[in-house]
Amino acid sequence: MSQKLIKTETSSHNLRYLLIIGILVLSFSLSFMLRLQPLDYGFELNEFDPFFNYRATQFIVENGFPAYFEWNDDLSWYPHGRDVSATSQVMLHSAAAVTYQAFGMNSDLYDFSIVFPVVVGSLTVIVVFALVRTIAGTTAGLLASLFFAISYKVRQRKSISRKGFRRRDFIGIWSLFMGRRPVSHITDRTFSYSIAIFEKR
């Protein structure tokens, strides 16, 4: 009888995990497909910011990080030029360059720059699930990942669209969610330690 109960519990746990994985795959797929919709209008970068971010990433790939931090872009802010590392999104350019060098596989940097925010933006649904799960449980985490995947305002900032090409928002949201858990963990431990010291007094 006990063995049957163990088998039943094990199978229910396995089914639960499969269901979670299935919903996360669905969230990622929805997010990815929705962000690719503007491909109907062409596989191109639009607006000024995405082109500048692409050019900054290209500069890192071709010249390295030391040159990037000393780069004064004479094609911007005439007549004195622009100190790029002091006045732009260094983390965005660095993350894109490192990711391209690691996973680019001889692809064109321009094409990679178009797809990069779509992939990272879609992966954020998993980070959202992990974050919300620690706060409100698994069901809330799955719902949050689905809502995040289909949210228009989020997609607008992290898709192949007029506003989504290589903007800084998608990497900022990713970093925000990734950094939230360790920070909250440290805060909880510090708070518990402070309470323990207060009680001893």
N, C-alpha and C positions, 0 to 999 in steps of 0.2 A: 504493500500500500504506500509506504513512504517513498519507494523508488518511483512509483507512478506519479506521485506528487512532485518529486524532483524533476522528472522528465517534463511534466506539464508546465512547471515554472520555467524550466530552461527554454522550452519551445516558445512560451509567451514572451520571454525576454528577447529571444532571437527575432521573433516577429516584430516586437516593438522597435528594435534597432533597425531592422529592415525598413520599417515604416518611416522612421526618422531620416534614414539615408535617402529613401525615395522622395520624401517631401523636399529635402535639401537639393537633390538633383533637379527636381521640378522647379524650385525657386531659381537655381542657377541658370537652367535652360531658358526659363521665362525672361529672366533679366538679360541674358545674352542676346536672345532673339529680338527683344524690344529695343535694345540699344543698337542693334544692327539695322533697324528699319530705314534710317536715312541713306543707306546704301543705294536705295532706289534712285537717288539723285546724283550718285557718283561717289567714287572712292577718293575723296579729296579733303584737304584741310581747309577750313574756312575761318575768317576773321583774323585780326592781327595777333592776338595773344597766342593762339596755337602755332602760328608760323614762327613767332619769336621763340617760343619754347622748343620747337623742333630745331631751330637754328642753334640755340644754346646747347641742346643735347648733342647735336652734330659736332659742335666745337669741342665738347668734352671727349667724344669718341675719337676725334681726329688728333687732338692736341694734348689730352690728358687733364687731370685735375689741377696740377700746379699752374698750368697756363690759364685755366678757366678762372682761378681765383685772382689772377693778375690781368684778366682781359678787360680792356676798355673798348666797348663796341662803338666804333666810329660811324656805324650806319644808323645809330639811334641818338636822339637828343642832340641834334645839331646846335651849335658847332663844337661843343666840348666832348661829345660822346657819352657813353653810359658805363658806369662801373657795374657790370652785370651781377657779380657775386654779392654786392652790397645792396642792390636795388631790385632783385628779382627772386624767384622761388628756387633757391639752391637745392632743396630736398627733391623737388620735382625733377629738375634736370639731372641730378645725381642718380635718383632711383631709375629714371628712364635709361640713362646711359649704362648703368651697371646691369640692369635687366637685359638690355639689348646685347651687351657683350657676353652675357651668360647664356641667353636663350635665343639670340637673334638668328643663329645658324645661317649666316651668309644672306639673310633676307635684306631687302632695302630698308634703310632707317626710316625713310618717309612712310612706307607701308606699315612698318612696326609702330611708328608713332600714332598712326590712326587706330590700330587695333589695341594698343596698350591700355588706354583708359577703359575700353570695353571689357577686357578680360579682368583687370583689377577691380573695376566697378562691380562686375558680376560675382567675383570671389568675395566681395564684401558681405554678401548675403549670409555666408557661412560665419563670418566674424560677428555679424549682428545676432545670429542665432546663439552663438556661444556666449555673448555678452548678456543678452536678455534671459537666457536659460539660467545663468547664475543669480539673477535678480528675482525672476518671477516663475521659473520652472520651464520644463521642456515644451509644453503646449504653447505657452506665451512666446518662447523663442522661435518655434516653427511659424507661428502666425506673423511674428515680427519680420522674419526672413521673407515671407511671401509678400507682405505689405511693402517692404523695402524694395523688392524686386520689381513691383508694378507701379511704384510711386512715380508720378509724372515729374515732379520737381526734382527728384533725385536723378531720374533718367536724363532729364534735360541737362544736368551738369556733368554727366559721366557717360555720354553716348557718342556715337558718330553722328553729330548734329551740328547745327550752327554754333551752339554754345559749348559743345562737349569735346571738341578736338583739343586734346592736350591742355585742358585747363587744369588749374591746381586743385580744384575742389575734390576730385575723385581720390587723389592721394592723401588729401587732408582728412577726408572722412575715414579712409582706411586707417590712417595713423591714429585718429581719434579713438576709434573703436578698439584697435589693437593695444593702445596704451592705457585704456580705461581699466582693464582687468588687473594688471600688475599694480597700478596706482591704488585701486580700491583695496587690493589685498594688503598692501603696505599700510594703508590708512586704517584698515580694520585691526591689524596686528598692533599698530601704535596705540589705537584707542583702547584695546583690551589690556595692553600693558599699563596704560595710564590708570585705568580703573583698578587694576590689581594693586598698584602702588598706593592709590588713594585708600583702598580698603585696608591695607596693612597699617596705614597711619591711624 
